[in-house]
């Protein structure tokens, strides 16, 4: 659900934040982008590094 919305950025992997949220890591060029996602709904709740 989130990966197609990242505009071609390369998916690196996940990180568990707590019982409900997780962080997906992506690379675009030499920049890392972190996307925080609500695991219940798949909604993006935060994004940094873009």
mmCIF file as Biopython writes it, N, C-alpha, C and O atoms, coordinates in Angstrom:
data_model
#
loop_
_atom_site.group_PDB
_atom_site.id
_atom_site.type_symbol
_atom_site.label_atom_id
_atom_site.label_alt_id
_atom_site.label_comp_id
_atom_site.label_asym_id
_atom_site.label_entity_id
_atom_site.label_seq_id
_atom_site.pdbx_PDB_ins_code
_atom_site.Cartn_x
_atom_site.Cartn_y
_atom_site.Cartn_z
_atom_site.occupancy
_atom_site.B_iso_or_equiv
_atom_site.auth_seq_id
_atom_site.auth_asym_id
_atom_site.pdbx_PDB_model_num
ATOM 1   N N  . UNK A ? 1  ? 0.813  -1.194 0.000  1.0 0.0 1  A 1 
ATOM 2   C CA . UNK A ? 1  ? 0.000  0.000  0.000  1.0 0.0 1  A 1 
ATOM 3   C C  . UNK A ? 1  ? 0.864  1.268  0.000  1.0 0.0 1  A 1 
ATOM 4   O O  . UNK A ? 1  ? 0.539  2.241  -0.681 1.0 0.0 1  A 1 
ATOM 5   N N  . UNK A ? 2  ? 1.951  1.256  0.756  1.0 0.0 2  A 1 
ATOM 6   C CA . UNK A ? 2  ? 2.815  2.431  0.856  1.0 0.0 2  A 1 
ATOM 7   C C  . UNK A ? 2  ? 3.854  2.460  -0.259 1.0 0.0 2  A 1 
ATOM 8   O O  . UNK A ? 2  ? 4.130  3.522  -0.816 1.0 0.0 2  A 1 
ATOM 9   N N  . UNK A ? 3  ? 4.431  1.310  -0.590 1.0 0.0 3  A 1 
ATOM 10  C CA . UNK A ? 3  ? 5.524  1.241  -1.560 1.0 0.0 3  A 1 
ATOM 11  C C  . UNK A ? 3  ? 5.157  1.898  -2.896 1.0 0.0 3  A 1 
ATOM 12  O O  . UNK A ? 3  ? 5.980  2.647  -3.422 1.0 0.0 3  A 1 
ATOM 13  N N  . UNK A ? 4  ? 3.984  1.665  -3.472 1.0 0.0 4  A 1 
ATOM 14  C CA . UNK A ? 4  ? 3.660  2.315  -4.746 1.0 0.0 4  A 1 
ATOM 15  C C  . UNK A ? 4  ? 3.584  3.842  -4.654 1.0 0.0 4  A 1 
ATOM 16  O O  . UNK A ? 4  ? 3.701  4.527  -5.670 1.0 0.0 4  A 1 
ATOM 17  N N  . UNK A ? 5  ? 3.392  4.373  -3.462 1.0 0.0 5  A 1 
ATOM 18  C CA . UNK A ? 5  ? 3.272  5.827  -3.281 1.0 0.0 5  A 1 
ATOM 19  C C  . UNK A ? 5  ? 4.621  6.512  -3.122 1.0 0.0 5  A 1 
ATOM 20  O O  . UNK A ? 5  ? 4.672  7.728  -2.937 1.0 0.0 5  A 1 
ATOM 21  N N  . UNK A ? 6  ? 5.718  5.758  -3.189 1.0 0.0 6  A 1 
ATOM 22  C CA . UNK A ? 6  ? 7.041  6.313  -2.924 1.0 0.0 6  A 1 
ATOM 23  C C  . UNK A ? 6  ? 7.772  6.780  -4.174 1.0 0.0 6  A 1 
ATOM 24  O O  . UNK A ? 6  ? 8.962  7.088  -4.103 1.0 0.0 6  A 1 
ATOM 25  N N  . UNK A ? 7  ? 7.114  6.839  -5.286 1.0 0.0 7  A 1 
ATOM 26  C CA . UNK A ? 7  ? 7.677  7.443  -6.489 1.0 0.0 7  A 1 
ATOM 27  C C  . UNK A ? 7  ? 8.986  6.844  -6.969 1.0 0.0 7  A 1 
ATOM 28  O O  . UNK A ? 7  ? 9.885  7.573  -7.388 1.0 0.0 7  A 1 
ATOM 29  N N  . UNK A ? 8  ? 9.103  5.533  -6.914 1.0 0.0 8  A 1 
ATOM 30  C CA . UNK A ? 8  ? 10.296 4.882  -7.441 1.0 0.0 8  A 1 
ATOM 31  C C  . UNK A ? 8  ? 11.450 4.752  -6.465 1.0 0.0 8  A 1 
ATOM 32  O O  . UNK A ? 8  ? 12.499 4.221  -6.829 1.0 0.0 8  A 1 
ATOM 33  N N  . UNK A ? 9  ? 11.284 5.222  -5.233 1.0 0.0 9  A 1 
ATOM 34  C CA . UNK A ? 9  ? 12.337 5.052  -4.235 1.0 0.0 9  A 1 
ATOM 35  C C  . UNK A ? 9  ? 12.509 3.559  -3.952 1.0 0.0 9  A 1 
ATOM 36  O O  . UNK A ? 9  ? 11.535 2.806  -3.969 1.0 0.0 9  A 1 
ATOM 37  N N  . UNK A ? 10 ? 13.739 3.137  -3.695 1.0 0.0 10 A 1 
ATOM 38  C CA . UNK A ? 10 ? 14.046 1.716  -3.463 1.0 0.0 10 A 1 
ATOM 39  C C  . UNK A ? 10 ? 13.753 1.347  -2.014 1.0 0.0 10 A 1 
ATOM 40  O O  . UNK A ? 10 ? 14.252 1.993  -1.093 1.0 0.0 10 A 1 
ATOM 41  N N  . UNK A ? 11 ? 12.955 0.323  -1.812 1.0 0.0 11 A 1 
ATOM 42  C CA . UNK A ? 11 ? 12.584 -0.149 -0.483 1.0 0.0 11 A 1 
ATOM 43  C C  . UNK A ? 11 ? 13.763 -0.862 0.154  1.0 0.0 11 A 1 
ATOM 44  O O  . UNK A ? 11 ? 14.356 -1.748 -0.462 1.0 0.0 11 A 1 
ATOM 45  N N  . UNK A ? 12 ? 14.117 -0.482 1.395  1.0 0.0 12 A 1 
ATOM 46  C CA . UNK A ? 12 ? 15.234 -1.108 2.108  1.0 0.0 12 A 1 
ATOM 47  C C  . UNK A ? 12 ? 14.729 -2.132 3.109  1.0 0.0 12 A 1 
ATOM 48  O O  . UNK A ? 12 ? 15.252 -3.245 3.168  1.0 0.0 12 A 1 
ATOM 49  N N  . UNK A ? 13 ? 13.711 -1.772 3.908  1.0 0.0 13 A 1 
ATOM 50  C CA . UNK A ? 13 ? 13.207 -2.725 4.884  1.0 0.0 13 A 1 
ATOM 51  C C  . UNK A ? 13 ? 12.411 -2.058 5.985  1.0 0.0 13 A 1 
ATOM 52  O O  . UNK A ? 13 ? 12.325 -0.831 6.046  1.0 0.0 13 A 1 
ATOM 53  N N  . UNK A ? 14 ? 11.819 -2.881 6.869  1.0 0.0 14 A 1 
ATOM 54  C CA . UNK A ? 14 ? 10.967 -2.363 7.941  1.0 0.0 14 A 1 
ATOM 55  C C  . UNK A ? 14 ? 11.700 -2.280 9.280  1.0 0.0 14 A 1 
ATOM 56  O O  . UNK A ? 14 ? 12.762 -2.874 9.473  1.0 0.0 14 A 1 
ATOM 57  N N  . UNK A ? 15 ? 11.103 -1.531 10.185 1.0 0.0 15 A 1 
ATOM 58  C CA . UNK A ? 15 ? 11.550 -1.449 11.573 1.0 0.0 15 A 1 
ATOM 59  C C  . UNK A ? 15 ? 10.290 -1.351 12.430 1.0 0.0 15 A 1 
ATOM 60  O O  . UNK A ? 15 ? 9.411  -0.541 12.136 1.0 0.0 15 A 1 
ATOM 61  N N  . UNK A ? 16 ? 10.189 -2.155 13.477 1.0 0.0 16 A 1 
ATOM 62  C CA . UNK A ? 16 ? 9.033  -2.127 14.374 1.0 0.0 16 A 1 
ATOM 63  C C  . UNK A ? 16 ? 9.228  -0.995 15.371 1.0 0.0 16 A 1 
ATOM 64  O O  . UNK A ? 16 ? 10.261 -0.929 16.036 1.0 0.0 16 A 1 
ATOM 65  N N  . UNK A ? 17 ? 8.244  -0.101 15.485 1.0 0.0 17 A 1 
ATOM 66  C CA . UNK A ? 17 ? 8.330  1.012  16.433 1.0 0.0 17 A 1 
ATOM 67  C C  . UNK A ? 17 ? 7.646  0.677  17.753 1.0 0.0 17 A 1 
ATOM 68  O O  . UNK A ? 17 ? 8.194  0.942  18.823 1.0 0.0 17 A 1 
ATOM 69  N N  . UNK A ? 18 ? 6.457  0.097  17.683 1.0 0.0 18 A 1 
ATOM 70  C CA . UNK A ? 18 ? 5.706  -0.330 18.866 1.0 0.0 18 A 1 
ATOM 71  C C  . UNK A ? 18 ? 4.671  -1.356 18.423 1.0 0.0 18 A 1 
ATOM 72  O O  . UNK A ? 18 ? 4.778  -1.900 17.323 1.0 0.0 18 A 1 
ATOM 73  N N  . UNK A ? 19 ? 3.684  -1.627 19.246 1.0 0.0 19 A 1 
ATOM 74  C CA . UNK A ? 19 ? 2.693  -2.657 18.914 1.0 0.0 19 A 1 
ATOM 75  C C  . UNK A ? 19 ? 1.860  -2.325 17.683 1.0 0.0 19 A 1 
ATOM 76  O O  . UNK A ? 19 ? 1.320  -3.228 17.043 1.0 0.0 19 A 1 
ATOM 77  N N  . UNK A ? 20 ? 1.750  -1.067 17.348 1.0 0.0 20 A 1 
ATOM 78  C CA . UNK A ? 20 ? 0.844  -0.648 16.276 1.0 0.0 20 A 1 
ATOM 79  C C  . UNK A ? 20 ? 1.568  -0.021 15.082 1.0 0.0 20 A 1 
ATOM 80  O O  . UNK A ? 20 ? 1.100  -0.143 13.950 1.0 0.0 20 A 1 
ATOM 81  N N  . UNK A ? 21 ? 2.695  0.643  15.314 1.0 0.0 21 A 1 
ATOM 82  C CA . UNK A ? 21 ? 3.364  1.409  14.259 1.0 0.0 21 A 1 
ATOM 83  C C  . UNK A ? 21 ? 4.664  0.752  13.822 1.0 0.0 21 A 1 
ATOM 84  O O  . UNK A ? 21 ? 5.361  0.107  14.605 1.0 0.0 21 A 1 
ATOM 85  N N  . UNK A ? 22 ? 4.956  0.938  12.561 1.0 0.0 22 A 1 
ATOM 86  C CA . UNK A ? 22 ? 6.242  0.489  12.057 1.0 0.0 22 A 1 
ATOM 87  C C  . UNK A ? 22 ? 6.796  1.532  11.109 1.0 0.0 22 A 1 
ATOM 88  O O  . UNK A ? 22 ? 6.070  2.414  10.650 1.0 0.0 22 A 1 
ATOM 89  N N  . UNK A ? 23 ? 8.083  1.432  10.815 1.0 0.0 23 A 1 
ATOM 90  C CA . UNK A ? 23 ? 8.781  2.404  9.963  1.0 0.0 23 A 1 
ATOM 91  C C  . UNK A ? 23 ? 9.342  1.660  8.766  1.0 0.0 23 A 1 
ATOM 92  O O  . UNK A ? 23 ? 10.039 0.656  8.913  1.0 0.0 23 A 1 
ATOM 93  N N  . UNK A ? 24 ? 9.033  2.159  7.587  1.0 0.0 24 A 1 
ATOM 94  C CA . UNK A ? 24 ? 9.583  1.613  6.351  1.0 0.0 24 A 1 
ATOM 95  C C  . UNK A ? 24 ? 10.710 2.518  5.900  1.0 0.0 24 A 1 
ATOM 96  O O  . UNK A ? 24 ? 10.581 3.742  5.937  1.0 0.0 24 A 1 
ATOM 97  N N  . UNK A ? 25 ? 11.826 1.918  5.470  1.0 0.0 25 A 1 
ATOM 98  C CA . UNK A ? 25 ? 12.982 2.689  5.022  1.0 0.0 25 A 1 
ATOM 99  C C  . UNK A ? 25 ? 13.146 2.549  3.514  1.0 0.0 25 A 1 
ATOM 100 O O  . UNK A ? 25 ? 13.051 1.453  2.963  1.0 0.0 25 A 1 
ATOM 101 N N  . UNK A ? 26 ? 13.391 3.676  2.859  1.0 0.0 26 A 1 
ATOM 102 C CA . UNK A ? 26 ? 13.563 3.735  1.413  1.0 0.0 26 A 1 
ATOM 103 C C  . UNK A ? 26 ? 14.818 4.540  1.082  1.0 0.0 26 A 1 
ATOM 104 O O  . UNK A ? 26 ? 15.277 5.343  1.894  1.0 0.0 26 A 1 
ATOM 105 N N  . UNK A ? 27 ? 15.371 4.323  -0.116 1.0 0.0 27 A 1 
ATOM 106 C CA . UNK A ? 27 ? 16.484 5.116  -0.639 1.0 0.0 27 A 1 
ATOM 107 C C  . UNK A ? 27 ? 16.049 5.778  -1.934 1.0 0.0 27 A 1 
ATOM 108 O O  . UNK A ? 27 ? 15.465 5.141  -2.810 1.0 0.0 27 A 1 
ATOM 109 N N  . UNK A ? 28 ? 16.341 7.056  -2.039 1.0 0.0 28 A 1 
ATOM 110 C CA . UNK A ? 28 ? 16.157 7.776  -3.303 1.0 0.0 28 A 1 
ATOM 111 C C  . UNK A ? 28 ? 17.477 8.493  -3.553 1.0 0.0 28 A 1 
ATOM 112 O O  . UNK A ? 28 ? 17.802 9.468  -2.875 1.0 0.0 28 A 1 
ATOM 113 N N  . UNK A ? 29 ? 18.229 8.007  -4.525 1.0 0.0 29 A 1 
ATOM 114 C CA . UNK A ? 29 ? 19.580 8.531  -4.736 1.0 0.0 29 A 1 
ATOM 115 C C  . UNK A ? 29 ? 20.426 8.186  -3.515 1.0 0.0 29 A 1 
ATOM 116 O O  . UNK A ? 29 ? 20.542 7.017  -3.149 1.0 0.0 29 A 1 
ATOM 117 N N  . UNK A ? 30 ? 21.017 9.202  -2.883 1.0 0.0 30 A 1 
ATOM 118 C CA . UNK A ? 30 ? 21.829 8.972  -1.684 1.0 0.0 30 A 1 
ATOM 119 C C  . UNK A ? 30 ? 21.073 9.312  -0.406 1.0 0.0 30 A 1 
ATOM 120 O O  . UNK A ? 30 ? 21.656 9.292  0.678  1.0 0.0 30 A 1 
ATOM 121 N N  . UNK A ? 31 ? 19.784 9.624  -0.516 1.0 0.0 31 A 1 
ATOM 122 C CA . UNK A ? 31 ? 18.987 10.013 0.651  1.0 0.0 31 A 1 
ATOM 123 C C  . UNK A ? 31 ? 18.141 8.855  1.164  1.0 0.0 31 A 1 
ATOM 124 O O  . UNK A ? 31 ? 17.579 8.083  0.387  1.0 0.0 31 A 1 
ATOM 125 N N  . UNK A ? 32 ? 18.060 8.751  2.496  1.0 0.0 32 A 1 
ATOM 126 C CA . UNK A ? 32 ? 17.199 7.761  3.140  1.0 0.0 32 A 1 
ATOM 127 C C  . UNK A ? 32 ? 15.887 8.450  3.511  1.0 0.0 32 A 1 
ATOM 128 O O  . UNK A ? 32 ? 15.892 9.570  4.023  1.0 0.0 32 A 1 
ATOM 129 N N  . UNK A ? 33 ? 14.782 7.787  3.255  1.0 0.0 33 A 1 
ATOM 130 C CA . UNK A ? 33 ? 13.451 8.295  3.599  1.0 0.0 33 A 1 
ATOM 131 C C  . UNK A ? 33 ? 12.824 7.310  4.571  1.0 0.0 33 A 1 
ATOM 132 O O  . UNK A ? 33 ? 12.784 6.109  4.304  1.0 0.0 33 A 1 
ATOM 133 N N  . UNK A ? 34 ? 12.332 7.817  5.702  1.0 0.0 34 A 1 
ATOM 134 C CA . UNK A ? 34 ? 11.648 6.984  6.689  1.0 0.0 34 A 1 
ATOM 135 C C  . UNK A ? 34 ? 10.171 7.317  6.638  1.0 0.0 34 A 1 
ATOM 136 O O  . UNK A ? 34 ? 9.790  8.486  6.687  1.0 0.0 34 A 1 
ATOM 137 N N  . UNK A ? 35 ? 9.344  6.298  6.541  1.0 0.0 35 A 1 
ATOM 138 C CA . UNK A ? 35 ? 7.895  6.473  6.486  1.0 0.0 35 A 1 
ATOM 139 C C  . UNK A ? 35 ? 7.287  5.679  7.639  1.0 0.0 35 A 1 
ATOM 140 O O  . UNK A ? 35 ? 7.407  4.455  7.688  1.0 0.0 35 A 1 
ATOM 141 N N  . UNK A ? 36 ? 6.631  6.384  8.568  1.0 0.0 36 A 1 
ATOM 142 C CA . UNK A ? 36 ? 5.969  5.734  9.696  1.0 0.0 36 A 1 
ATOM 143 C C  . UNK A ? 36 ? 4.542  5.390  9.298  1.0 0.0 36 A 1 
ATOM 144 O O  . UNK A ? 36 ? 3.817  6.220  8.751  1.0 0.0 36 A 1 
ATOM 145 N N  . UNK A ? 37 ? 4.149  4.143  9.585  1.0 0.0 37 A 1 
ATOM 146 C CA . UNK A ? 37 ? 2.869  3.617  9.122  1.0 0.0 37 A 1 
ATOM 147 C C  . UNK A ? 37 ? 2.093  3.025  10.296 1.0 0.0 37 A 1 
ATOM 148 O O  . UNK A ? 37 ? 2.666  2.365  11.163 1.0 0.0 37 A 1 
ATOM 149 N N  . UNK A ? 38 ? 0.783  3.270  10.313 1.0 0.0 38 A 1 
ATOM 150 C CA . UNK A ? 38 ? -0.108 2.630  11.275 1.0 0.0 38 A 1 
ATOM 151 C C  . UNK A ? 38 ? -0.389 1.228  10.764 1.0 0.0 38 A 1 
ATOM 152 O O  . UNK A ? 38 ? -0.981 1.060  9.698  1.0 0.0 38 A 1 
ATOM 153 N N  . UNK A ? 39 ? 0.033  0.223  11.518 1.0 0.0 39 A 1 
ATOM 154 C CA . UNK A ? 39 ? -0.110 -1.162 11.087 1.0 0.0 39 A 1 
ATOM 155 C C  . UNK A ? 39 ? -1.545 -1.651 11.001 1.0 0.0 39 A 1 
ATOM 156 O O  . UNK A ? 39 ? -1.823 -2.630 10.310 1.0 0.0 39 A 1 
ATOM 157 N N  . UNK A ? 40 ? -2.460 -0.985 11.691 1.0 0.0 40 A 1 
ATOM 158 C CA . UNK A ? 40 ? -3.869 -1.404 11.644 1.0 0.0 40 A 1 
ATOM 159 C C  . UNK A ? 40 ? -4.542 -0.955 10.373 1.0 0.0 40 A 1 
ATOM 160 O O  . UNK A ? 40 ? -5.351 -1.687 9.803  1.0 0.0 40 A 1 
ATOM 161 N N  . UNK A ? 41 ? -4.213 0.259  9.915  1.0 0.0 41 A 1 
ATOM 162 C CA . UNK A ? 41 ? -4.908 0.841  8.766  1.0 0.0 41 A 1 
ATOM 163 C C  . UNK A ? 41 ? -4.050 0.962  7.511  1.0 0.0 41 A 1 
ATOM 164 O O  . UNK A ? 41 ? -4.586 1.093  6.410  1.0 0.0 41 A 1 
ATOM 165 N N  . UNK A ? 42 ? -2.729 0.922  7.660  1.0 0.0 42 A 1 
ATOM 166 C CA . UNK A ? 42 ? -1.838 1.146  6.529  1.0 0.0 42 A 1 
ATOM 167 C C  . UNK A ? 42 ? -1.636 2.615  6.220  1.0 0.0 42 A 1 
ATOM 168 O O  . UNK A ? 42 ? -0.978 2.955  5.237  1.0 0.0 42 A 1 
ATOM 169 N N  . UNK A ? 43 ? -2.199 3.505  7.053  1.0 0.0 43 A 1 
ATOM 170 C CA . UNK A ? 43 ? -2.083 4.945  6.825  1.0 0.0 43 A 1 
ATOM 171 C C  . UNK A ? 43 ? -0.689 5.443  7.177  1.0 0.0 43 A 1 
ATOM 172 O O  . UNK A ? 43 ? -0.102 5.013  8.170  1.0 0.0 43 A 1 
ATOM 173 N N  . UNK A ? 44 ? -0.163 6.346  6.366  1.0 0.0 44 A 1 
ATOM 174 C CA . UNK A ? 44 ? 1.116  6.997  6.662  1.0 0.0 44 A 1 
ATOM 175 C C  . UNK A ? 44 ? 0.863  8.035  7.760  1.0 0.0 44 A 1 
ATOM 176 O O  . UNK A ? 44 ? 0.009  8.910  7.621  1.0 0.0 44 A 1 
ATOM 177 N N  . UNK A ? 45 ? 1.624  7.917  8.854  1.0 0.0 45 A 1 
ATOM 178 C CA . UNK A ? 45 ? 1.426  8.836  9.987  1.0 0.0 45 A 1 
ATOM 179 C C  . UNK A ? 45 ? 2.618  9.768  10.171 1.0 0.0 45 A 1 
ATOM 180 O O  . UNK A ? 45 ? 2.572  10.662 11.016 1.0 0.0 45 A 1 
ATOM 181 N N  . UNK A ? 46 ? 3.676  9.577  9.401  1.0 0.0 46 A 1 
ATOM 182 C CA . UNK A ? 46 ? 4.837  10.448 9.460  1.0 0.0 46 A 1 
ATOM 183 C C  . UNK A ? 46 ? 5.819  10.105 8.351  1.0 0.0 46 A 1 
ATOM 184 O O  . UNK A ? 46 ? 5.853  8.984  7.845  1.0 0.0 46 A 1 
ATOM 185 N N  . UNK A ? 47 ? 6.623  11.112 7.987  1.0 0.0 47 A 1 
ATOM 186 C CA . UNK A ? 47 ? 7.602  10.905 6.919  1.0 0.0 47 A 1 
ATOM 187 C C  . UNK A ? 47 ? 8.745  11.896 7.105  1.0 0.0 47 A 1 
ATOM 188 O O  . UNK A ? 47 ? 8.516  13.088 7.310  1.0 0.0 47 A 1 
ATOM 189 N N  . UNK A ? 48 ? 9.976  11.394 7.032  1.0 0.0 48 A 1 
ATOM 190 C CA . UNK A ? 48 ? 11.140 12.273 7.150  1.0 0.0 48 A 1 
ATOM 191 C C  . UNK A ? 48 ? 12.177 11.881 6.112  1.0 0.0 48 A 1 
ATOM 192 O O  . UNK A ? 48 ? 12.170 10.763 5.596  1.0 0.0 48 A 1 
ATOM 193 N N  . UNK A ? 49 ? 13.068 12.817 5.815  1.0 0.0 49 A 1 
ATOM 194 C CA . UNK A ? 49 ? 14.193 12.535 4.926  1.0 0.0 49 A 1 
ATOM 195 C C  . UNK A ? 49 ? 13.942 12.740 3.455  1.0 0.0 49 A 1 
ATOM 196 O O  . UNK A ? 49 ? 14.799 12.399 2.640  1.0 0.0 49 A 1 
ATOM 197 N N  . UNK A ? 50 ? 12.813 13.279 3.084  1.0 0.0 50 A 1 
ATOM 198 C CA . UNK A ? 50 ? 12.520 13.452 1.660  1.0 0.0 50 A 1 
ATOM 199 C C  . UNK A ? 50 ? 12.920 14.820 1.213  1.0 0.0 50 A 1 
ATOM 200 O O  . UNK A ? 50 ? 12.753 15.161 0.042  1.0 0.0 50 A 1 
#
